[in-house]
Amino acid sequence: MALYAAYGSNLDPERMAVRAPHSPLRGTGWLQGWRLTFGGEDVSWEGPLGTVVEAVNDPEDHQVYMALYDLTDGDVESLDKWEGVDIGLFRKIKVRVQTLDGDVGAWIYVLDAYEGGLPSARYLGMLAEAAEAGGAPDDYVAELRSRPCTSVD
């Protein structure tokens, strides 16, 4: 089993049940000193994709809500395909996630592209809905919904 920390659209338990059907939710936590941002607008059909980056200037002011999954080897392979690891869209890194039971080491996907650009309203709404479905606090979901975005026709 590999411990995976989901954020963004993978916070949605129904989405994870499709992408990693054999892997149970272990709990939730926070990635402290990191921030949710967007990038790679040239690789997506609808604009920038969600990713996380370290908040180097003010780490104490940033955190990202995470859902922790114990992934089977088969589900790791499946999720890697969903996230485009094989084509270089996302890459995996190890991080420490703070939980109520203490810090745990887990891996996450980060976008392998430059930060910048505004997400589409539809995509940002999907991320907020996923966070809500994944049990994120109301203020976290509200902050997602209030971010600047663009409309896509």
QUILINJO-V217684 format. One record per residue. N is the residue number from 1. RES is the residue in one small letter. SS is DSSP state (h for helix, s for strand, l for the rest). D_LAST is the distance of its C-alpha to the last C-alpha in Angstrom with 1 decimal. Layout:
BEGIN
n;res;ss;d_last
N;RES;SS;D_LAST
N;RES;SS;D_LAST
END
This chain:
BEGIN
n;res;ss;d_last
1;m;l;42.1
2;a;s;39.7
3;l;s;38.3
4;y;s;34.5
5;a;s;32.7
6;a;s;29.2
7;y;l;26.5
8;g;h;22.7
9;s;h;21.4
10;n;h;25.0
11;l;h;26.3
12;d;l;25.4
13;p;h;28.7
14;e;h;27.2
15;r;h;25.1
16;m;h;28.3
17;a;h;30.3
18;v;h;28.3
19;r;h;28.2
20;a;l;31.8
21;p;l;33.6
22;h;l;37.1
23;s;l;36.6
24;p;l;37.4
25;l;s;36.0
26;r;s;38.7
27;g;s;37.5
28;t;s;35.3
29;g;s;35.8
30;w;s;34.6
31;l;s;34.0
32;q;s;35.8
33;g;l;35.2
34;w;s;31.7
35;r;s;28.3
36;l;s;24.8
37;t;s;22.5
38;f;s;19.7
39;g;s;19.9
40;g;l;19.4
41;e;l;15.9
42;d;l;17.0
43;v;l;17.9
44;s;l;14.8
45;w;l;11.8
46;e;l;9.7
47;g;l;11.9
48;p;l;15.4
49;l;s;17.5
50;g;s;20.0
51;t;s;23.6
52;v;s;26.8
53;v;s;29.0
54;e;s;32.4
55;a;l;32.6
56;v;l;35.5
57;n;l;35.9
58;d;l;36.0
59;p;h;36.2
60;e;h;37.8
61;d;h;34.7
62;h;l;32.3
63;q;s;32.1
64;v;s;29.6
65;y;s;30.1
66;m;s;31.1
67;a;s;32.0
68;l;s;34.9
69;y;s;35.4
70;d;s;38.5
71;l;s;37.0
72;t;l;39.1
73;d;h;39.3
74;g;h;37.4
75;d;h;34.6
76;v;h;34.5
77;e;h;34.0
78;s;h;31.3
79;l;h;29.4
80;d;h;29.9
81;k;h;28.1
82;w;h;25.2
83;e;l;24.9
84;g;l;25.3
85;v;h;28.7
86;d;h;30.1
87;i;h;27.5
88;g;l;27.8
89;l;l;24.5
90;f;s;26.4
91;r;s;30.1
92;k;s;32.5
93;i;s;34.6
94;k;s;37.2
95;v;s;37.0
96;r;s;39.1
97;v;s;37.6
98;q;s;39.5
99;t;s;40.2
100;l;l;42.7
101;d;l;45.2
102;g;s;44.9
103;d;s;42.9
104;v;s;41.9
105;g;s;40.9
106;a;s;37.7
107;w;s;35.2
108;i;s;31.5
109;y;s;28.7
110;v;s;27.5
111;l;s;24.8
112;d;l;26.6
113;a;l;24.4
114;y;l;24.4
115;e;s;23.2
116;g;l;20.5
117;g;l;16.9
118;l;l;14.8
119;p;l;13.3
120;s;s;9.9
121;a;h;10.6
122;r;h;10.5
123;y;h;12.9
124;l;h;15.0
125;g;h;15.4
126;m;h;16.5
127;l;h;19.0
128;a;h;20.3
129;e;h;20.9
130;a;h;22.6
131;a;h;24.8
132;e;h;25.7
133;a;h;26.6
134;g;l;28.6
135;g;l;30.7
136;a;l;29.5
137;p;l;31.0
138;d;h;29.2
139;d;h;29.2
140;y;h;27.5
141;v;h;24.7
142;a;h;24.4
143;e;h;24.2
144;l;h;21.3
145;r;h;19.4
146;s;l;20.3
147;r;l;19.1
148;p;l;16.7
149;c;l;13.1
150;t;s;9.8
151;s;l;6.5
152;v;l;3.8
153;d;l;0.0
END
